[in-house]
Amino acid sequence: MLVGNEIPLPDESVDMAMCQTLLMHLKKPEKALQEMKRILKPGGIIMCKEPDNLGVSLGDGYSSETERTIEEQVLEFIISLYTRIYHEIMIC
């Protein structure tokens, strides 16, 4: 959540910053990305998801976007990252 032009968190305070269908609405999306980078811990991850308007305009069923929700994509990413680190996973 932005307050003015800043996310109200200290520098290098989060492991992951994420936004969905936000950047396309901003006049200066690079400012939002800079702010996300500011709050990110070293080695952290920024994940952004925007609509695939190009695929829709190309027609004929073309899409560069998967049919999965952002939540499903994040979960898949976290599981793959955890598996690479710990070589096992247990989902409850």
C-alpha positions in Angstrom: 0.0 0.0 0.0 1.4 3.4 -1.0 1.2 6.4 1.2 1.8 9.3 -1.2 4.7 7.8 -3.3 6.1 5.6 -0.6 5.4 2.2 0.8 5.3 2.7 4.6 8.0 0.1 5.4 11.7 0.5 6.2 14.4 -0.2 3.7 15.3 -3.9 3.1 12.5 -5.1 5.3 10.7 -7.7 3.2 11.6 -11.0 1.4 9.0 -10.5 -1.4 7.2 -7.6 -3.0 4.3 -8.3 -5.3 1.7 -6.4 -7.4 -1.0 -7.4 -9.7 -2.6 -5.3 -12.5 -1.1 -2.2 -10.9 1.8 -1.0 -13.1 -0.4 -0.5 -16.2 -2.4 2.2 -14.3 0.5 4.3 -13.2 2.0 7.3 -15.0 5.5 6.3 -13.8 5.5 2.6 -13.1 9.3 2.7 -12.6 8.7 4.7 -9.4 6.6 1.9 -8.0 9.3 -0.7 -8.9 12.0 1.5 -7.3 9.9 1.7 -4.1 9.4 -2.1 -4.2 13.1 -2.6 -4.6 13.9 -0.2 -1.7 11.9 -2.3 0.8 13.3 -5.6 -0.5 15.9 -7.5 1.5 19.1 -8.4 -0.5 18.3 -11.5 -2.5 14.6 -10.8 -2.3 12.0 -11.3 -5.1 9.8 -8.8 -6.9 6.8 -10.4 -8.6 4.5 -8.4 -10.9 1.6 -9.6 -13.0 -0.1 -7.6 -15.7 -2.8 -8.5 -18.2 -1.8 -10.1 -21.5 -3.5 -7.5 -23.8 -1.2 -8.4 -26.7 -2.5 -12.0 -26.7 -6.1 -10.8 -26.8 -5.4 -8.4 -29.7 -3.6 -11.1 -31.7 -6.7 -13.3 -31.6 -6.9 -17.0 -32.9 -6.6 -18.3 -29.3 -3.0 -17.0 -28.9 -2.0 -16.1 -25.4 1.3 -15.7 -23.8 -0.4 -15.8 -20.5 -1.1 -19.0 -18.6 -4.6 -19.9 -17.3 -3.4 -19.9 -13.7 -4.2 -17.3 -11.1 -1.5 -15.2 -9.5 -2.0 -17.1 -6.3 -1.4 -20.4 -8.1 1.7 -19.0 -9.8 3.2 -17.7 -6.6 2.5 -21.0 -4.8 4.2 -22.9 -7.6 7.2 -20.5 -7.4 7.5 -20.8 -3.6 7.3 -24.6 -3.8 9.9 -24.8 -6.5 12.2 -22.4 -4.5 11.7 -24.4 -1.3 12.3 -27.7 -3.1 15.6 -26.4 -4.6 16.7 -25.3 -1.1 15.5 -28.3 1.0 15.1 -31.0 -1.7 11.7 -32.0 -0.3 8.3 -30.5 0.2 5.3 -31.4 2.3 1.9 -29.6 1.7 -0.6 -29.7 4.5 
